[in-house]
Amino acid sequence: MVHDVQAMREAREQKKRAQVLARESRALEGIEGAALLAGEKEAETARLKEQARELHEQARLEDLSVWEDCIVKQIKKGEKRYGRWLAGWREGDRVRKVYLGSCKKMSQAEALQKARKMKAEVLGIKAPASCT
């Protein structure tokens, strides 16, 4: 289950448009002389379905959480605090949490980019150019 992200909403819209075009195409097949138009609608339906599949993969990549975690260590002078970036996403019925790096060494945007790249590798999806 992918949460409600922009790419998932777009994928749903593409699927709905593809279904409407498929219905229109089937209706046109019964009319003489409209076979060419029906073929065009079928091609458009196939294109929209492929686009919806790509958007669904993108939505799976976007559906993750990145947060800052604070670690407190006790030292002689009191305590020392360290910040680190963690990411989490669902894999089936389990949640996978991953360490991304120190807050001192990377910004939240960099951590998000790294998390998307890691999730793409785990899912076997080709990461978009923005992740590399």
Secondary structure as GFF3:
##gff-version 3
##sequence-region A 1 132
A	DSSP	alpha_helix	6	29	.	.	.	ID=ss1
A	DSSP	alpha_helix	35	62	.	.	.	ID=ss2
A	DSSP	beta_strand	65	75	.	.	.	ID=ss3
A	DSSP	beta_strand	78	91	.	.	.	ID=ss4
A	DSSP	beta_strand	94	102	.	.	.	ID=ss5
A	DSSP	alpha_helix	108	123	.	.	.	ID=ss6
A	DSSP	three_ten_helix	129	131	.	.	.	ID=ss7
###
